């Protein structure tokens, strides 16, 4: 299974971002980007890649512990940026220190469960909105538009384990489907 730990935005946050994404899609070059869909919007905390099914029970136990040790925190979608010339993302504001801590704990949980993880890097909260097929699209106007974006605050109250189901047969224009396979309340969340 291709898995990652994530924070999922609230329904209100998704609706607000969808309205902003609709405006972004009117900018020159938007048609040359592959836009992610609302159903797939998330903040990846720890990407695990292919995980053997036998490791999932221990991984789940360890993620539950990581969630329990982290209190709920406020978050809102805020601004945006780009990674190089190909990835456009929305950012976050609010409980970023808490989200980094949760990301570190999810990464450690995966390692302790025996999941081979890439080199650990400092967490940067981002939600991928679009990817360029080439470097041809100038993402700067999109980032400038996102600079003023402010979403409503919501309380992050759970940690999710998400499965990424890649499209079969190399289907052009189709992105992965995401399925939440487990979620655990953050400490103090009911």
N, C-alpha and C positions, 0 to 999 in steps of 0.2 A: 504494500500500500504506500502511496505517495502522501506523506503527512506533514502538517505543520501546526504549531500552536499559534493561536490568534486571539485578538480582541475584535469582536464584531460590533460595528456601529449600530446605534439605535435606529428605529424606523424613521424617526424625524430627521436624524442626521443624513440618512440615505436619501430621503425625499429632498432635503435642501441641496445636497451635493448633486443630485440628478438634475435639478433646475439649473444649477451652475454649469454642469456638463453640457446641457442643451445649448447654453450660450457659447461655450467654448467650441462646440461643433460648428458654429457659424463663422469661425475665424478662417482666414486663408490657410490652406494646407491641411485642415482638419480631416478632409476626406482621404488623405494619405496616411492617416494614423489608424491603428487598430485600437478601438475603444473597449475598455472593460465594461462589463454589465453590472448593474446594481446588485444582482444576486451574488456576485463574486467579490464585492467590496469588503475589505478586511484590512486590519493591521497585522501583518505577520510578526510574531514575536520570535519564533525559532523555527527555521525551515529544516526539516529532518530528511527530506528526500524519501527514497524507497526504504520502508521499514518492514522487517520480517513480521508476519502476523504473530509469531510466538512471543515477540517482545511487547506487543500492545497491552496486555494486562498489567505488566510491571510499569510500563510507561504511564498508563492511566493512573495507577496508584500514586506514582511520583508526581504527576501533574496535579492530582487532587491535593496532595500535600503542599505543592508550590502555591496553589490557589489559596488554600487555607491560611498560609503564612503571609499572604498579601491582602491588605485591606482594600475595600472599594475606593475608587477615586473618580473625580470629575474629569471629563475630557470634552473637547469640542473640535470639530474640523476647522482648520485655520490655515489660510494661505496655501502655498504650494511651491513646487520646484521641479527640478529635472535632474536626472542622472545622465550625464553626458549629453548626447544629441538624440537619444532614442527613447527615454522613459520620462513621462510626465506624471507627477504625483500631487496629491493633496496632502497637506500637513496636518498637524494636530497641535493643540495648546491645552494647558491645564495641568493635569497630573502626569507630566512627562517623566519625572523622577520615579514615580510609582510604576509607570509603564515600563521603564528601563529595568527596574528591579524585577518586575514580573517576567520580562524577556530573559533576563539573566537566570532566573529560577527555572523557567521552562527549558532553557538550553541545558542547564545543569541536570535537570530531571531526565532529559533525553540521554545525555551522556551516561548517567548512572544506570539507566535502563539498558545500556549496551548499544544505543543507536550511534553509529559513526557520524559525527558532526564535523562540518567544516571548521576552519579556524575561527575562534570566537572574536567577534568585532563589536565595537561600541554600537549600541542600538540607536537607530535613527527612525523615529516614527514616520511612516508614510503609507499612503493608500494609493496604489497604482491606478491611474485613470486611463492612460493610453501608452502605446508603444509605437515607435516608428519602424517601418520595414527597412528603411535605410536612414542615412544621416541627412537626407534631402530636406526634411521639414525643419524650419527654424522654430524651436519650442519657446523661444524668449517671449513672443507675444502672448502665448498661453500662460506662461509663468506670471507675466505682468498682470494679466486679467485675474489670475488666482490670488495675487498679492492682497487684494481687498476682500477676499472671501472670508466670512466669519459665520460659522455654524452655531447652532444652539448647543448649550452644555447638556450632557447626559452623564449618568453615573455608570461607570463600568463596574459590573457586579459579577462577571464570570470570565473564566478562561475556557476557550474552546479548543478542541482538537479537531482539525479539519482534514478531510481527505480530498485530494485533487485528482479528479478523473479526467485524464487527457483525452481529447477527441481521437477516435480511431481512424485509421486509414488516411492520416494526413489531410483531413478535411480543411480546405482553405477557408480562412475567415472565422473558423470556429475556435473558441477558447475553451479552457478547461471548465468542467462543472465541479462545484464544490459541495461537499456533503459534511455536515457536522456529525462526527462519530462519537463525541463525548463532550461534556461541558461540566465545569465544577464551579460552585459559588466561591467568590473571594471571601476571605475571612471577615466575618461580621455581616455578610450579605445573607438575606433570608431567601 
